Amino acid sequence: MAATIPPLKQGAKKRRGSRRLLYLLIVFFIIIFAVLFFQSSFSKITDIEISGNQYVEASQIGQAAAVDKGDSYFTVDAKKVENRLKALKTVEAVKVRKSFPGKLTITVKEFPKAAYRLLDDGSIALMFADGSSYPLKTDSTPVDRPLLTGWTDGDPMLKTLCVELARLQDALLSDISEIKPYPNVFTDRIKLYTRSRFEIITRISLLKDKIPNLTYYTNGFKEKNGTTGVLWLLEQDRGVPYTDREAAEEGNEPAQSSGGTTGTAANSGSGTAEGGGNP
């Protein structure tokens, strides 16, 4: 009896063909979805939030960040944005964070405020701890920090002074109205003018030790002498009343007298202090 060959089944081919078509449809819809997604607002920067800036304008920070609304969310590198913002002189630290969908948060920390500076054109600039400056859009002079006068751009002592002033609290500087360079053999010697009508001659390197005790020096001097005057707050502390016009007006440190002093600015007499002599 002749063997019969069973007919070829067509179901397996049809199933494989249907599965292939299904895969192609899935890939097609994935591509369509991706195209629509990357053209939608979900894939773009839609909100840029800037915080922590007290003096530098948000527009300046945004310009330095070089990121605009509508830029691709996925191509913005937060670390690169941080590095660009750190190039701003007034910015000490910055943190950039991306949050889906489409939000970019920039948090900056500015250098501490040091003082104000009178510029050659008569305008006022805010000085930061790193020696950088930011022009103030005001006609009045703020009084919460001393005003720096007579300083030139590029003077290394200006940056050193800003570093030291930024370390001092506002309350410790409240009586100081003006600071100008007053060098002799010591390039960091300065003269301070106070609102209590004293002139203080000291050095930048001594500010951290002398300024916290400034009220003690001035009150002690007024109590003993009944007036204000010029104080030399150096390695030794000396002073002379304004009634001694020659010494006070010329800024000469008082010469050693036979009576001597106790070595504090509360005493009006004398002694030769470091950095003394004619300016």
C-alpha positions in Angstrom: 0.0 0.0 0.0 1.5 3.3 -1.0 2.4 5.8 1.8 0.6 9.1 1.8 2.3 12.4 2.5 0.4 14.6 4.8 -0.4 18.1 3.4 1.9 21.0 4.5 0.5 23.0 7.3 0.1 26.7 6.5 -0.7 27.9 10.1 3.0 28.2 11.2 3.9 30.5 8.3 0.9 32.7 8.9 1.7 33.0 12.6 5.3 34.0 11.9 4.2 36.5 9.3 1.6 38.0 11.8 4.3 38.3 14.5 6.7 40.1 12.2 4.0 42.5 11.2 3.2 43.2 14.9 6.9 43.9 15.6 7.0 46.3 12.6 3.9 48.1 13.9 5.4 48.4 17.4 8.6 49.9 16.0 6.7 52.3 13.8 4.6 53.6 16.7 7.7 53.9 18.9 9.3 56.0 16.3 6.2 58.1 15.9 5.9 58.6 19.7 9.6 59.6 19.9 9.2 62.1 17.1 6.1 63.6 18.8 7.8 63.6 22.2 11.0 65.4 21.1 8.8 68.0 19.4 6.7 68.5 22.4 7.3 70.8 25.4 8.1 67.7 27.6 11.5 67.4 26.0 12.4 71.1 26.3 13.4 73.5 29.1 10.2 75.3 30.0 11.1 76.8 33.3 14.4 78.3 34.6 14.4 79.2 38.3 17.3 81.3 39.7 17.7 81.9 43.5 20.3 83.0 46.0 21.4 86.1 44.1 21.2 89.2 46.1 23.2 91.6 44.0 23.9 90.0 40.6 20.8 90.4 38.4 19.0 87.2 37.3 19.3 88.3 33.7 23.1 88.3 34.0 23.1 84.9 35.6 20.8 83.6 32.9 23.1 85.0 30.2 26.2 83.4 31.7 24.4 80.0 32.0 23.8 80.1 28.2 20.6 78.1 28.6 17.2 79.4 27.3 13.7 78.2 27.4 13.0 75.9 24.5 16.5 74.3 24.6 16.5 70.5 24.7 16.2 69.2 28.2 18.3 66.2 27.5 21.3 68.1 26.0 21.7 70.6 28.8 24.7 69.5 31.0 24.2 70.7 34.6 28.0 70.5 35.3 28.9 72.6 32.3 26.3 75.2 33.3 27.8 75.3 36.8 31.3 75.8 35.4 30.1 78.7 33.2 28.4 80.4 36.2 31.5 80.0 38.4 33.3 82.3 36.0 31.2 85.2 37.3 33.4 87.2 39.7 30.8 87.7 42.3 29.7 84.0 42.5 31.4 81.9 45.1 29.5 78.6 44.5 26.6 77.4 42.4 24.4 74.4 42.1 22.4 73.5 39.0 19.7 70.9 39.1 17.5 69.5 36.4 14.0 68.1 37.2 11.7 66.5 34.7 9.7 67.7 32.9 11.6 70.8 31.7 12.7 72.6 34.9 16.2 73.9 35.5 17.0 75.2 39.0 20.1 77.5 39.5 21.1 78.3 43.1 24.0 80.7 43.5 26.0 81.7 46.5 27.6 85.1 46.2 30.9 86.1 48.0 30.3 87.9 51.3 30.0 91.6 51.1 33.1 93.5 52.3 32.7 97.2 51.7 31.7 99.9 49.3 34.2 101.8 47.0 34.1 105.3 45.6 35.2 105.0 42.0 37.0 107.7 39.9 33.7 108.7 38.2 32.0 109.3 41.5 29.8 106.2 41.4 29.7 103.6 44.2 30.6 99.9 43.8 29.9 97.1 46.1 33.1 95.2 47.0 33.1 91.5 47.7 35.4 89.3 49.6 37.3 88.2 46.5 38.1 91.8 45.6 35.5 91.9 42.8 33.1 94.7 42.5 29.5 95.3 41.4 28.2 98.8 40.5 25.3 100.1 42.6 22.4 101.8 40.9 21.9 104.4 43.6 22.8 108.0 44.3 23.1 107.5 48.0 26.0 105.9 49.8 25.0 102.8 52.0 26.2 103.0 55.6 26.2 99.4 56.6 29.8 98.9 55.5 32.8 101.3 55.2 33.5 103.3 52.1 36.9 102.7 50.5 38.4 105.9 49.0 41.7 106.6 47.3 42.3 103.0 46.1 43.5 102.2 42.6 42.6 99.2 40.4 45.2 96.5 40.6 46.4 97.4 44.1 47.0 94.0 45.8 46.2 95.6 49.2 42.7 96.3 48.0 41.9 92.6 47.6 43.6 91.8 50.9 41.5 94.5 52.7 38.3 93.1 51.2 39.2 89.6 52.5 39.7 90.9 56.0 36.6 93.2 56.0 34.4 90.4 54.8 35.3 88.3 57.9 34.1 91.0 60.2 30.4 91.3 61.2 28.4 94.5 60.3 28.1 95.5 64.0 31.9 95.6 64.4 32.2 97.9 61.4 29.3 100.2 62.2 31.4 103.0 63.5 33.8 103.0 60.6 32.8 105.4 57.8 35.8 105.5 55.5 39.1 103.6 54.8 41.9 104.9 52.7 45.4 103.6 52.0 48.1 105.1 54.2 51.3 103.2 53.4 54.8 103.9 54.7 57.4 101.2 55.0 54.4 98.9 55.6 52.4 98.6 52.3 49.3 97.5 54.2 49.0 100.5 56.5 45.6 102.2 56.3 43.7 105.1 57.8 40.2 104.7 59.1 37.7 107.5 59.8 35.0 106.7 62.4 31.5 108.2 62.9 32.5 108.9 66.5 35.1 111.4 65.1 38.3 109.4 65.5 41.0 108.7 63.0 42.6 105.3 63.3 45.9 104.3 61.8 46.5 100.6 61.6 47.4 97.8 59.3 45.2 95.4 57.3 47.0 92.4 58.9 45.9 93.7 62.3 42.2 94.4 61.6 41.1 91.0 62.9 42.6 91.8 66.3 42.0 95.6 66.6 38.5 96.1 65.2 36.7 93.8 67.7 38.1 96.1 70.4 37.6 99.4 68.6 34.8 100.6 70.9 37.0 99.9 74.0 39.9 101.9 72.5 37.7 105.0 71.5 35.6 105.0 74.7 38.7 104.7 76.9 40.4 107.5 75.1 37.4 109.9 75.4 37.0 109.0 79.0 40.6 109.9 79.8 41.0 112.9 77.5 37.5 114.3 77.2 37.8 114.5 73.4 38.5 112.5 70.3 41.8 112.2 68.3 44.1 110.1 66.3 44.8 106.5 67.4 47.6 104.3 66.3 46.5 100.7 66.7 49.6 98.9 65.7 51.9 96.5 67.7 51.6 99.1 70.4 48.5 101.2 70.8 48.9 105.0 71.2 46.8 108.1 70.7 46.9 111.9 70.6 43.9 114.3 71.0 42.9 116.6 68.2 43.8 119.4 70.5 47.4 118.6 69.7 46.9 120.0 66.2 50.4 119.5 64.9 50.5 115.7 65.6 46.8 115.1 64.9 46.6 117.0 61.6 49.9 115.7 60.2 49.2 112.2 61.3 52.5 111.9 63.1 52.7 109.2 65.7 53.4 110.8 69.1 56.9 110.7 70.3 58.0 109.0 73.5 57.4 111.2 76.6 58.9 110.9 80.0 55.6 109.9 81.5 55.2 106.9 79.3 51.9 105.1 78.7 50.2 101.9 79.6 50.3 100.8 76.0 46.6 101.2 75.2 44.8 103.7 73.0 42.8 104.9 76.0 45.9 106.9 77.0 46.8 110.0 75.0 50.5 110.0 75.5 53.0 108.3 73.6 55.6 105.7 72.8 56.8 104.8 69.4 54.6 102.2 67.7 55.3 100.0 64.7 54.9 101.9 61.5 55.2 105.3 63.1 56.9 108.4 62.0 55.9 110.6 59.1 53.6 108.9 56.6 
